[in-house]
Amino acid sequence: MPLRFKIDVLAELKKRGITTYTIRRDRIMSESTVQKLRSGQGLAWDSIETICRLLNCQPGDIIEFVQEPVTESQAD
């Protein structure tokens, strides 16, 4: 996937006192979103927006684009 997390979002949230328990209890994000964060999967825009609000950051502070090599089948 060409987009990846630059930081461990859950660890950064925990540093600010927002644990996965708090996230579930206060319904800040869904359990499936927490699982996607754990596995490094892509997130919906509203989840990225929530993370940026909680961490007081910009999307570019947490995600980056990484160019993947072009294969022969993609070049055609």
mmCIF file of the N, C-alpha and C atoms, coordinates in Angstrom:
data_MODEL
# 
_entry.id   MODEL 
# 
loop_
_atom_site.group_PDB 
_atom_site.id 
_atom_site.type_symbol 
_atom_site.label_atom_id 
_atom_site.label_alt_id 
_atom_site.label_comp_id 
_atom_site.label_asym_id 
_atom_site.label_entity_id 
_atom_site.label_seq_id 
_atom_site.pdbx_PDB_ins_code 
_atom_site.Cartn_x 
_atom_site.Cartn_y 
_atom_site.Cartn_z 
_atom_site.occupancy 
_atom_site.B_iso_or_equiv 
_atom_site.pdbx_formal_charge 
_atom_site.auth_seq_id 
_atom_site.auth_comp_id 
_atom_site.auth_asym_id 
_atom_site.auth_atom_id 
_atom_site.pdbx_PDB_model_num 
ATOM 1   N N  . MET A 1 1  ? 0.853   -1.173 0.000   1.00 0.00 ? 1  MET A N  1 
ATOM 2   C CA . MET A 1 1  ? 0.000   0.000  0.000   1.00 0.00 ? 1  MET A CA 1 
ATOM 3   C C  . MET A 1 1  ? 0.899   1.236  0.000   1.00 0.00 ? 1  MET A C  1 
ATOM 4   N N  . PRO A 1 2  ? 0.689   2.165  -0.916  1.00 0.00 ? 2  PRO A N  1 
ATOM 5   C CA . PRO A 1 2  ? 1.568   3.320  -1.014  1.00 0.00 ? 2  PRO A CA 1 
ATOM 6   C C  . PRO A 1 2  ? 1.413   4.327  0.126   1.00 0.00 ? 2  PRO A C  1 
ATOM 7   N N  . LEU A 1 3  ? 0.329   4.296  0.870   1.00 0.00 ? 3  LEU A N  1 
ATOM 8   C CA . LEU A 1 3  ? 0.183   5.159  2.041   1.00 0.00 ? 3  LEU A CA 1 
ATOM 9   C C  . LEU A 1 3  ? 0.478   4.341  3.280   1.00 0.00 ? 3  LEU A C  1 
ATOM 10  N N  . ARG A 1 4  ? 1.292   4.898  4.169   1.00 0.00 ? 4  ARG A N  1 
ATOM 11  C CA . ARG A 1 4  ? 1.589   4.187  5.413   1.00 0.00 ? 4  ARG A CA 1 
ATOM 12  C C  . ARG A 1 4  ? 1.705   5.188  6.552   1.00 0.00 ? 4  ARG A C  1 
ATOM 13  N N  . PHE A 1 5  ? 1.581   4.663  7.755   1.00 0.00 ? 5  PHE A N  1 
ATOM 14  C CA . PHE A 1 5  ? 1.679   5.504  8.942   1.00 0.00 ? 5  PHE A CA 1 
ATOM 15  C C  . PHE A 1 5  ? 3.145   5.816  9.245   1.00 0.00 ? 5  PHE A C  1 
ATOM 16  N N  . LYS A 1 6  ? 3.416   7.063  9.548   1.00 0.00 ? 6  LYS A N  1 
ATOM 17  C CA . LYS A 1 6  ? 4.762   7.494  9.905   1.00 0.00 ? 6  LYS A CA 1 
ATOM 18  C C  . LYS A 1 6  ? 5.033   7.263  11.389  1.00 0.00 ? 6  LYS A C  1 
ATOM 19  N N  . ILE A 1 7  ? 3.964   7.184  12.165  1.00 0.00 ? 7  ILE A N  1 
ATOM 20  C CA . ILE A 1 7  ? 4.078   7.028  13.612  1.00 0.00 ? 7  ILE A CA 1 
ATOM 21  C C  . ILE A 1 7  ? 3.176   5.888  14.060  1.00 0.00 ? 7  ILE A C  1 
ATOM 22  N N  . ASP A 1 8  ? 3.397   5.421  15.270  1.00 0.00 ? 8  ASP A N  1 
ATOM 23  C CA . ASP A 1 8  ? 2.485   4.457  15.895  1.00 0.00 ? 8  ASP A CA 1 
ATOM 24  C C  . ASP A 1 8  ? 1.379   5.288  16.539  1.00 0.00 ? 8  ASP A C  1 
ATOM 25  N N  . VAL A 1 9  ? 0.258   5.400  15.839  1.00 0.00 ? 9  VAL A N  1 
ATOM 26  C CA . VAL A 1 9  ? -0.841  6.266  16.275  1.00 0.00 ? 9  VAL A CA 1 
ATOM 27  C C  . VAL A 1 9  ? -1.349  5.871  17.661  1.00 0.00 ? 9  VAL A C  1 
ATOM 28  N N  . LEU A 1 10 ? -1.541  4.592  17.894  1.00 0.00 ? 10 LEU A N  1 
ATOM 29  C CA . LEU A 1 10 ? -2.056  4.153  19.195  1.00 0.00 ? 10 LEU A CA 1 
ATOM 30  C C  . LEU A 1 10 ? -1.091  4.485  20.324  1.00 0.00 ? 10 LEU A C  1 
ATOM 31  N N  . ALA A 1 11 ? 0.210   4.371  20.071  1.00 0.00 ? 11 ALA A N  1 
ATOM 32  C CA . ALA A 1 11 ? 1.206   4.719  21.094  1.00 0.00 ? 11 ALA A CA 1 
ATOM 33  C C  . ALA A 1 11 ? 1.182   6.219  21.379  1.00 0.00 ? 11 ALA A C  1 
ATOM 34  N N  . GLU A 1 12 ? 1.035   7.027  20.336  1.00 0.00 ? 12 GLU A N  1 
ATOM 35  C CA . GLU A 1 12 ? 0.968   8.483  20.523  1.00 0.00 ? 12 GLU A CA 1 
ATOM 36  C C  . GLU A 1 12 ? -0.286  8.881  21.292  1.00 0.00 ? 12 GLU A C  1 
ATOM 37  N N  . LEU A 1 13 ? -1.401  8.226  20.973  1.00 0.00 ? 13 LEU A N  1 
ATOM 38  C CA . LEU A 1 13 ? -2.642  8.506  21.710  1.00 0.00 ? 13 LEU A CA 1 
ATOM 39  C C  . LEU A 1 13 ? -2.475  8.118  23.176  1.00 0.00 ? 13 LEU A C  1 
ATOM 40  N N  . LYS A 1 14 ? -1.845  6.974  23.413  1.00 0.00 ? 14 LYS A N  1 
ATOM 41  C CA . LYS A 1 14 ? -1.637  6.510  24.786  1.00 0.00 ? 14 LYS A CA 1 
ATOM 42  C C  . LYS A 1 14 ? -0.783  7.504  25.573  1.00 0.00 ? 14 LYS A C  1 
ATOM 43  N N  . LYS A 1 15 ? 0.240   8.082  24.928  1.00 0.00 ? 15 LYS A N  1 
ATOM 44  C CA . LYS A 1 15 ? 1.075   9.092  25.591  1.00 0.00 ? 15 LYS A CA 1 
ATOM 45  C C  . LYS A 1 15 ? 0.247   10.287 26.064  1.00 0.00 ? 15 LYS A C  1 
ATOM 46  N N  . ARG A 1 16 ? -0.852  10.542 25.364  1.00 0.00 ? 16 ARG A N  1 
ATOM 47  C CA . ARG A 1 16 ? -1.737  11.663 25.709  1.00 0.00 ? 16 ARG A CA 1 
ATOM 48  C C  . ARG A 1 16 ? -2.903  11.233 26.589  1.00 0.00 ? 16 ARG A C  1 
ATOM 49  N N  . GLY A 1 17 ? -2.803  9.996  27.094  1.00 0.00 ? 17 GLY A N  1 
ATOM 50  C CA . GLY A 1 17 ? -3.822  9.509  28.017  1.00 0.00 ? 17 GLY A CA 1 
ATOM 51  C C  . GLY A 1 17 ? -5.053  8.927  27.368  1.00 0.00 ? 17 GLY A C  1 
ATOM 52  N N  . ILE A 1 18 ? -4.979  8.661  26.076  1.00 0.00 ? 18 ILE A N  1 
ATOM 53  C CA . ILE A 1 18 ? -6.120  8.104  25.350  1.00 0.00 ? 18 ILE A CA 1 
ATOM 54  C C  . ILE A 1 18 ? -5.791  6.654  25.000  1.00 0.00 ? 18 ILE A C  1 
ATOM 55  N N  . THR A 1 19 ? -6.250  5.742  25.819  1.00 0.00 ? 19 THR A N  1 
ATOM 56  C CA . THR A 1 19 ? -5.978  4.321  25.615  1.00 0.00 ? 19 THR A CA 1 
ATOM 57  C C  . THR A 1 19 ? -7.036  3.705  24.706  1.00 0.00 ? 19 THR A C  1 
ATOM 58  N N  . THR A 1 20 ? -6.788  2.485  24.259  1.00 0.00 ? 20 THR A N  1 
ATOM 59  C CA . THR A 1 20 ? -7.793  1.812  23.441  1.00 0.00 ? 20 THR A CA 1 
ATOM 60  C C  . THR A 1 20 ? -9.073  1.582  24.243  1.00 0.00 ? 20 THR A C  1 
ATOM 61  N N  . TYR A 1 21 ? -8.928  1.399  25.552  1.00 0.00 ? 21 TYR A N  1 
ATOM 62  C CA . TYR A 1 21 ? -10.124 1.270  26.401  1.00 0.00 ? 21 TYR A CA 1 
ATOM 63  C C  . TYR A 1 21 ? -10.938 2.561  26.348  1.00 0.00 ? 21 TYR A C  1 
ATOM 64  N N  . THR A 1 22 ? -10.266 3.697  26.472  1.00 0.00 ? 22 THR A N  1 
ATOM 65  C CA . THR A 1 22 ? -10.943 4.991  26.415  1.00 0.00 ? 22 THR A CA 1 
ATOM 66  C C  . THR A 1 22 ? -11.604 5.194  25.052  1.00 0.00 ? 22 THR A C  1 
ATOM 67  N N  . ILE A 1 23 ? -10.901 4.806  24.000  1.00 0.00 ? 23 ILE A N  1 
ATOM 68  C CA . ILE A 1 23 ? -11.439 4.953  22.644  1.00 0.00 ? 23 ILE A CA 1 
ATOM 69  C C  . ILE A 1 23 ? -12.734 4.173  22.500  1.00 0.00 ? 23 ILE A C  1 
ATOM 70  N N  . ARG A 1 24 ? -12.751 2.939  23.012  1.00 0.00 ? 24 ARG A N  1 
ATOM 71  C CA . ARG A 1 24 ? -13.968 2.116  22.922  1.00 0.00 ? 24 ARG A CA 1 
ATOM 72  C C  . ARG A 1 24 ? -15.056 2.632  23.856  1.00 0.00 ? 24 ARG A C  1 
ATOM 73  N N  . ARG A 1 25 ? -14.677 2.924  25.099  1.00 0.00 ? 25 ARG A N  1 
ATOM 74  C CA . ARG A 1 25 ? -15.658 3.361  26.095  1.00 0.00 ? 25 ARG A CA 1 
ATOM 75  C C  . ARG A 1 25 ? -16.360 4.642  25.665  1.00 0.00 ? 25 ARG A C  1 
ATOM 76  N N  . ASP A 1 26 ? -15.584 5.605  25.182  1.00 0.00 ? 26 ASP A N  1 
ATOM 77  C CA . ASP A 1 26 ? -16.146 6.903  24.807  1.00 0.00 ? 26 ASP A CA 1 
ATOM 78  C C  . ASP A 1 26 ? -16.581 6.957  23.345  1.00 0.00 ? 26 ASP A C  1 
ATOM 79  N N  . ARG A 1 27 ? -16.455 5.825  22.654  1.00 0.00 ? 27 ARG A N  1 
ATOM 80  C CA . ARG A 1 27 ? -16.862 5.698  21.252  1.00 0.00 ? 27 ARG A CA 1 
ATOM 81  C C  . ARG A 1 27 ? -16.216 6.774  20.376  1.00 0.00 ? 27 ARG A C  1 
ATOM 82  N N  . ILE A 1 28 ? -14.926 6.973  20.613  1.00 0.00 ? 28 ILE A N  1 
ATOM 83  C CA . ILE A 1 28 ? -14.155 7.937  19.826  1.00 0.00 ? 28 ILE A CA 1 
ATOM 84  C C  . ILE A 1 28 ? -13.937 7.391  18.421  1.00 0.00 ? 28 ILE A C  1 
ATOM 85  N N  . MET A 1 29 ? -13.615 6.101  18.336  1.00 0.00 ? 29 MET A N  1 
ATOM 86  C CA . MET A 1 29 ? -13.469 5.395  17.058  1.00 0.00 ? 29 MET A CA 1 
ATOM 87  C C  . MET A 1 29 ? -14.015 3.992  17.237  1.00 0.00 ? 29 MET A C  1 
ATOM 88  N N  . SER A 1 30 ? -14.357 3.374  16.129  1.00 0.00 ? 30 SER A N  1 
ATOM 89  C CA . SER A 1 30 ? -14.902 2.017  16.206  1.00 0.00 ? 30 SER A CA 1 
ATOM 90  C C  . SER A 1 30 ? -13.792 1.001  16.481  1.00 0.00 ? 30 SER A C  1 
ATOM 91  N N  . GLU A 1 31 ? -14.197 -0.167 16.931  1.00 0.00 ? 31 GLU A N  1 
ATOM 92  C CA . GLU A 1 31 ? -13.245 -1.254 17.174  1.00 0.00 ? 31 GLU A CA 1 
ATOM 93  C C  . GLU A 1 31 ? -12.541 -1.646 15.876  1.00 0.00 ? 31 GLU A C  1 
ATOM 94  N N  . SER A 1 32 ? -13.265 -1.619 14.769  1.00 0.00 ? 32 SER A N  1 
ATOM 95  C CA . SER A 1 32 ? -12.635 -1.978 13.494  1.00 0.00 ? 32 SER A CA 1 
ATOM 96  C C  . SER A 1 32 ? -11.566 -0.956 13.110  1.00 0.00 ? 32 SER A C  1 
ATOM 97  N N  . THR A 1 33 ? -11.767 0.303  13.446  1.00 0.00 ? 33 THR A N  1 
ATOM 98  C CA . THR A 1 33 ? -10.752 1.321  13.174  1.00 0.00 ? 33 THR A CA 1 
ATOM 99  C C  . THR A 1 33 ? -9.518  1.078  14.030  1.00 0.00 ? 33 THR A C  1 
ATOM 100 N N  . VAL A 1 34 ? -9.712  0.720  15.290  1.00 0.00 ? 34 VAL A N  1 
ATOM 101 C CA . VAL A 1 34 ? -8.586  0.415  16.181  1.00 0.00 ? 34 VAL A CA 1 
ATOM 102 C C  . VAL A 1 34 ? -7.807  -0.775 15.618  1.00 0.00 ? 34 VAL A C  1 
ATOM 103 N N  . GLN A 1 35 ? -8.509  -1.792 15.125  1.00 0.00 ? 35 GLN A N  1 
ATOM 104 C CA . GLN A 1 35 ? -7.841  -2.958 14.551  1.00 0.00 ? 35 GLN A CA 1 
ATOM 105 C C  . GLN A 1 35 ? -7.066  -2.579 13.287  1.00 0.00 ? 35 GLN A C  1 
ATOM 106 N N  . LYS A 1 36 ? -7.621  -1.689 12.486  1.00 0.00 ? 36 LYS A N  1 
ATOM 107 C CA . LYS A 1 36 ? -6.910  -1.228 11.293  1.00 0.00 ? 36 LYS A CA 1 
ATOM 108 C C  . LYS A 1 36 ? -5.648  -0.474 11.670  1.00 0.00 ? 36 LYS A C  1 
ATOM 109 N N  . LEU A 1 37 ? -5.706  0.312  12.732  1.00 0.00 ? 37 LEU A N  1 
ATOM 110 C CA . LEU A 1 37 ? -4.515  1.013  13.213  1.00 0.00 ? 37 LEU A CA 1 
ATOM 111 C C  . LEU A 1 37 ? -3.451  0.022  13.659  1.00 0.00 ? 37 LEU A C  1 
ATOM 112 N N  . ARG A 1 38 ? -3.872  -1.022 14.349  1.00 0.00 ? 38 ARG A N  1 
ATOM 113 C CA . ARG A 1 38 ? -2.924  -2.041 14.816  1.00 0.00 ? 38 ARG A CA 1 
ATOM 114 C C  . ARG A 1 38 ? -2.236  -2.753 13.656  1.00 0.00 ? 38 ARG A C  1 
ATOM 115 N N  . SER A 1 39 ? -2.976  -2.977 12.582  1.00 0.00 ? 39 SER A N  1 
ATOM 116 C CA . SER A 1 39 ? -2.419  -3.740 11.465  1.00 0.00 ? 39 SER A CA 1 
ATOM 117 C C  . SER A 1 39 ? -1.880  -2.863 10.339  1.00 0.00 ? 39 SER A C  1 
ATOM 118 N N  . GLY A 1 40 ? -1.973  -1.548 10.496  1.00 0.00 ? 40 GLY A N  1 
ATOM 119 C CA . GLY A 1 40 ? -1.428  -0.640 9.491   1.00 0.00 ? 40 GLY A CA 1 
ATOM 120 C C  . GLY A 1 40 ? -2.259  -0.521 8.232   1.00 0.00 ? 40 GLY A C  1 
ATOM 121 N N  . GLN A 1 41 ? -3.527  -0.875 8.312   1.00 0.00 ? 41 GLN A N  1 
ATOM 122 C CA . GLN A 1 41 ? -4.411  -0.776 7.148   1.00 0.00 ? 41 GLN A CA 1 
ATOM 123 C C  . GLN A 1 41 ? -4.880  0.662  6.964   1.00 0.00 ? 41 GLN A C  1 
ATOM 124 N N  . GLY A 1 42 ? -5.421  0.939  5.794   1.00 0.00 ? 42 GLY A N  1 
ATOM 125 C CA . GLY A 1 42 ? -5.940  2.266  5.487   1.00 0.00 ? 42 GLY A CA 1 
ATOM 126 C C  . GLY A 1 42 ? -7.167  2.612  6.319   1.00 0.00 ? 42 GLY A C  1 
ATOM 127 N N  . LEU A 1 43 ? -7.363  3.909  6.513   1.00 0.00 ? 43 LEU A N  1 
ATOM 128 C CA . LEU A 1 43 ? -8.484  4.403  7.299   1.00 0.00 ? 43 LEU A CA 1 
ATOM 129 C C  . LEU A 1 43 ? -9.356  5.334  6.475   1.00 0.00 ? 43 LEU A C  1 
ATOM 130 N N  . ALA A 1 44 ? -10.589 5.496  6.909   1.00 0.00 ? 44 ALA A N  1 
ATOM 131 C CA . ALA A 1 44 ? -11.496 6.453  6.285   1.00 0.00 ? 44 ALA A CA 1 
ATOM 132 C C  . ALA A 1 44 ? -11.076 7.872  6.676   1.00 0.00 ? 44 ALA A C  1 
ATOM 133 N N  . TRP A 1 45 ? -11.456 8.834  5.858   1.00 0.00 ? 45 TRP A N  1 
ATOM 134 C CA . TRP A 1 45 ? -11.103 10.234 6.120   1.00 0.00 ? 45 TRP A CA 1 
ATOM 135 C C  . TRP A 1 45 ? -11.570 10.696 7.487   1.00 0.00 ? 45 TRP A C  1 
ATOM 136 N N  . ASP A 1 46 ? -12.764 10.289 7.898   1.00 0.00 ? 46 ASP A N  1 
ATOM 137 C CA . ASP A 1 46 ? -13.263 10.750 9.200   1.00 0.00 ? 46 ASP A CA 1 
ATOM 138 C C  . ASP A 1 46 ? -12.418 10.211 10.350  1.00 0.00 ? 46 ASP A C  1 
ATOM 139 N N  . SER A 1 47 ? -11.852 9.038  10.191  1.00 0.00 ? 47 SER A N  1 
ATOM 140 C CA . SER A 1 47 ? -10.963 8.488  11.226  1.00 0.00 ? 47 SER A CA 1 
ATOM 141 C C  . SER A 1 47 ? -9.644  9.259  11.271  1.00 0.00 ? 47 SER A C  1 
ATOM 142 N N  . ILE A 1 48 ? -9.121  9.593  10.094  1.00 0.00 ? 48 ILE A N  1 
ATOM 143 C CA . ILE A 1 48 ? -7.892  10.396 10.051  1.00 0.00 ? 48 ILE A CA 1 
ATOM 144 C C  . ILE A 1 48 ? -8.149  11.763 10.667  1.00 0.00 ? 48 ILE A C  1 
ATOM 145 N N  . GLU A 1 49 ? -9.296  12.334 10.383  1.00 0.00 ? 49 GLU A N  1 
ATOM 146 C CA . GLU A 1 49 ? -9.673  13.621 10.961  1.00 0.00 ? 49 GLU A CA 1 
ATOM 147 C C  . GLU A 1 49 ? -9.739  13.536 12.490  1.00 0.00 ? 49 GLU A C  1 
ATOM 148 N N  . THR A 1 50 ? -10.327 12.481 13.011  1.00 0.00 ? 50 THR A N  1 
ATOM 149 C CA . THR A 1 50 ? -10.422 12.292 14.458  1.00 0.00 ? 50 THR A CA 1 
ATOM 150 C C  . THR A 1 50 ? -9.039  12.175 15.081  1.00 0.00 ? 50 THR A C  1 
ATOM 151 N N  . ILE A 1 51 ? -8.165  11.397 14.459  1.00 0.00 ? 51 ILE A N  1 
ATOM 152 C CA . ILE A 1 51 ? -6.798  11.232 14.969  1.00 0.00 ? 51 ILE A CA 1 
ATOM 153 C C  . ILE A 1 51 ? -6.076  12.574 14.982  1.00 0.00 ? 51 ILE A C  1 
ATOM 154 N N  . CYS A 1 52 ? -6.204  13.326 13.898  1.00 0.00 ? 52 CYS A N  1 
ATOM 155 C CA . CYS A 1 52 ? -5.543  14.636 13.826  1.00 0.00 ? 52 CYS A CA 1 
ATOM 156 C C  . CYS A 1 52 ? -6.070  15.577 14.903  1.00 0.00 ? 52 CYS A C  1 
ATOM 157 N N  . ARG A 1 53 ? -7.352  15.526 15.161  1.00 0.00 ? 53 ARG A N  1 
ATOM 158 C CA . ARG A 1 53 ? -7.934  16.369 16.214  1.00 0.00 ? 53 ARG A CA 1 
ATOM 159 C C  . ARG A 1 53 ? -7.387  15.963 17.576  1.00 0.00 ? 53 ARG A C  1 
ATOM 160 N N  . LEU A 1 54 ? -7.329  14.666 17.848  1.00 0.00 ? 54 LEU A N  1 
ATOM 161 C CA . LEU A 1 54 ? -6.851  14.179 19.139  1.00 0.00 ? 54 LEU A CA 1 
ATOM 162 C C  . LEU A 1 54 ? -5.365  14.460 19.360  1.00 0.00 ? 54 LEU A C  1 
ATOM 163 N N  . LEU A 1 55 ? -4.580  14.349 18.280  1.00 0.00 ? 55 LEU A N  1 
ATOM 164 C CA . LEU A 1 55 ? -3.133  14.553 18.394  1.00 0.00 ? 55 LEU A CA 1 
ATOM 165 C C  . LEU A 1 55 ? -2.716  15.992 18.066  1.00 0.00 ? 55 LEU A C  1 
ATOM 166 N N  . ASN A 1 56 ? -3.701  16.816 17.672  1.00 0.00 ? 56 ASN A N  1 
ATOM 167 C CA . ASN A 1 56 ? -3.437  18.205 17.300  1.00 0.00 ? 56 ASN A CA 1 
ATOM 168 C C  . ASN A 1 56 ? -2.332  18.264 16.239  1.00 0.00 ? 56 ASN A C  1 
ATOM 169 N N  . CYS A 1 57 ? -2.578  17.552 15.124  1.00 0.00 ? 57 CYS A N  1 
ATOM 170 C CA . CYS A 1 57 ? -1.583  17.471 14.067  1.00 0.00 ? 57 CYS A CA 1 
ATOM 171 C C  . CYS A 1 57 ? -2.263  17.532 12.701  1.00 0.00 ? 57 CYS A C  1 
ATOM 172 N N  . GLN A 1 58 ? -1.459  17.498 11.666  1.00 0.00 ? 58 GLN A N  1 
ATOM 173 C CA . GLN A 1 58 ? -1.925  17.468 10.286  1.00 0.00 ? 58 GLN A CA 1 
ATOM 174 C C  . GLN A 1 58 ? -1.810  16.040 9.753   1.00 0.00 ? 58 GLN A C  1 
ATOM 175 N N  . PRO A 1 59 ? -2.607  15.669 8.735   1.00 0.00 ? 59 PRO A N  1 
ATOM 176 C CA . PRO A 1 59 ? -2.515  14.314 8.186   1.00 0.00 ? 59 PRO A CA 1 
ATOM 177 C C  . PRO A 1 59 ? -1.090  13.931 7.780   1.00 0.00 ? 59 PRO A C  1 
ATOM 178 N N  . GLY A 1 60 ? -0.334  14.879 7.242   1.00 0.00 ? 60 GLY A N  1 
ATOM 179 C CA . GLY A 1 60 ? 1.040   14.606 6.832   1.00 0.00 ? 60 GLY A CA 1 
ATOM 180 C C  . GLY A 1 60 ? 1.966   14.281 7.987   1.00 0.00 ? 60 GLY A C  1 
ATOM 181 N N  . ASP A 1 61 ? 1.533   14.580 9.206   1.00 0.00 ? 61 ASP A N  1 
ATOM 182 C CA . ASP A 1 61 ? 2.328   14.240 10.381  1.00 0.00 ? 61 ASP A CA 1 
ATOM 183 C C  . ASP A 1 61 ? 2.195   12.764 10.748  1.00 0.00 ? 61 ASP A C  1 
ATOM 184 N N  . ILE A 1 62 ? 1.120   12.125 10.267  1.00 0.00 ? 62 ILE A N  1 
ATOM 185 C CA . ILE A 1 62 ? 0.880   10.735 10.657  1.00 0.00 ? 62 ILE A CA 1 
ATOM 186 C C  . ILE A 1 62 ? 0.938   9.743  9.506   1.00 0.00 ? 62 ILE A C  1 
ATOM 187 N N  . ILE A 1 63 ? 0.725   10.218 8.272   1.00 0.00 ? 63 ILE A N  1 
ATOM 188 C CA . ILE A 1 63 ? 0.777   9.313  7.124   1.00 0.00 ? 63 ILE A CA 1 
ATOM 189 C C  . ILE A 1 63 ? 1.712   9.875  6.060   1.00 0.00 ? 63 ILE A C  1 
ATOM 190 N N  . GLU A 1 64 ? 2.247   8.966  5.239   1.00 0.00 ? 64 GLU A N  1 
ATOM 191 C CA . GLU A 1 64 ? 3.114   9.380  4.143   1.00 0.00 ? 64 GLU A CA 1 
ATOM 192 C C  . GLU A 1 64 ? 2.863   8.504  2.934   1.00 0.00 ? 64 GLU A C  1 
ATOM 193 N N  . PHE A 1 65 ? 3.187   9.052  1.760   1.00 0.00 ? 65 PHE A N  1 
ATOM 194 C CA . PHE A 1 65 ? 3.096   8.312  0.519   1.00 0.00 ? 65 PHE A CA 1 
ATOM 195 C C  . PHE A 1 65 ? 4.463   7.729  0.220   1.00 0.00 ? 65 PHE A C  1 
ATOM 196 N N  . VAL A 1 66 ? 4.495   6.439  -0.057  1.00 0.00 ? 66 VAL A N  1 
ATOM 197 C CA . VAL A 1 66 ? 5.740   5.757  -0.396  1.00 0.00 ? 66 VAL A CA 1 
ATOM 198 C C  . VAL A 1 66 ? 5.574   5.167  -1.796  1.00 0.00 ? 66 VAL A C  1 
ATOM 199 N N  . GLN A 1 67 ? 6.397   5.654  -2.710  1.00 0.00 ? 67 GLN A N  1 
ATOM 200 C CA . GLN A 1 67 ? 6.316   5.185  -4.094  1.00 0.00 ? 67 GLN A CA 1 
ATOM 201 C C  . GLN A 1 67 ? 6.673   3.707  -4.168  1.00 0.00 ? 67 GLN A C  1 
ATOM 202 N N  . GLU A 1 68 ? 5.803   2.923  -4.775  1.00 0.00 ? 68 GLU A N  1 
ATOM 203 C CA . GLU A 1 68 ? 6.070   1.507  -4.966  1.00 0.00 ? 68 GLU A CA 1 
ATOM 204 C C  . GLU A 1 68 ? 6.681   1.315  -6.354  1.00 0.00 ? 68 GLU A C  1 
ATOM 205 N N  . PRO A 1 69 ? 7.573   0.352  -6.499  1.00 0.00 ? 69 PRO A N  1 
ATOM 206 C CA . PRO A 1 69 ? 8.157   0.111  -7.829  1.00 0.00 ? 69 PRO A CA 1 
ATOM 207 C C  . PRO A 1 69 ? 7.079   -0.307 -8.827  1.00 0.00 ? 69 PRO A C  1 
ATOM 208 N N  . VAL A 1 70 ? 7.226   0.162  -10.050 1.00 0.00 ? 70 VAL A N  1 
ATOM 209 C CA . VAL A 1 70 ? 6.278   -0.186 -11.105 1.00 0.00 ? 70 VAL A CA 1 
ATOM 210 C C  . VAL A 1 70 ? 6.706   -1.520 -11.704 1.00 0.00 ? 70 VAL A C  1 
ATOM 211 N N  . THR A 1 71 ? 5.761   -2.450 -11.759 1.00 0.00 ? 71 THR A N  1 
ATOM 212 C CA . THR A 1 71 ? 6.049   -3.757 -12.363 1.00 0.00 ? 71 THR A CA 1 
ATOM 213 C C  . THR A 1 71 ? 5.767   -3.687 -13.856 1.00 0.00 ? 71 THR A C  1 
ATOM 214 N N  . GLU A 1 72 ? 6.240   -4.676 -14.597 1.00 0.00 ? 72 GLU A N  1 
ATOM 215 C CA . GLU A 1 72 ? 6.042   -4.702 -16.044 1.00 0.00 ? 72 GLU A CA 1 
ATOM 216 C C  . GLU A 1 72 ? 4.573   -4.718 -16.404 1.00 0.00 ? 72 GLU A C  1 
ATOM 217 N N  . SER A 1 73 ? 3.754   -5.442 -15.651 1.00 0.00 ? 73 SER A N  1 
ATOM 218 C CA . SER A 1 73 ? 2.331   -5.515 -15.958 1.00 0.00 ? 73 SER A CA 1 
ATOM 219 C C  . SER A 1 73 ? 1.630   -4.180 -15.731 1.00 0.00 ? 73 SER A C  1 
ATOM 220 N N  . GLN A 1 74 ? 2.136   -3.364 -14.792 1.00 0.00 ? 74 GLN A N  1 
ATOM 221 C CA . GLN A 1 74 ? 1.548   -2.052 -14.542 1.00 0.00 ? 74 GLN A CA 1 
ATOM 222 C C  . GLN A 1 74 ? 1.978   -1.038 -15.591 1.00 0.00 ? 74 GLN A C  1 
ATOM 223 N N  . ALA A 1 75 ? 3.132   -1.252 -16.200 1.00 0.00 ? 75 ALA A N  1 
ATOM 224 C CA . ALA A 1 75 ? 3.670   -0.303 -17.182 1.00 0.00 ? 75 ALA A CA 1 
ATOM 225 C C  . ALA A 1 75 ? 2.920   -0.368 -18.506 1.00 0.00 ? 75 ALA A C  1 
ATOM 226 N N  . ASP A 1 76 ? 2.238   -1.468 -18.802 1.00 0.00 ? 76 ASP A N  1 
ATOM 227 C CA . ASP A 1 76 ? 1.548   -1.612 -20.088 1.00 0.00 ? 76 ASP A CA 1 
ATOM 228 C C  . ASP A 1 76 ? 0.297   -0.830 -20.155 1.00 0.00 ? 76 ASP A C  1 
# 
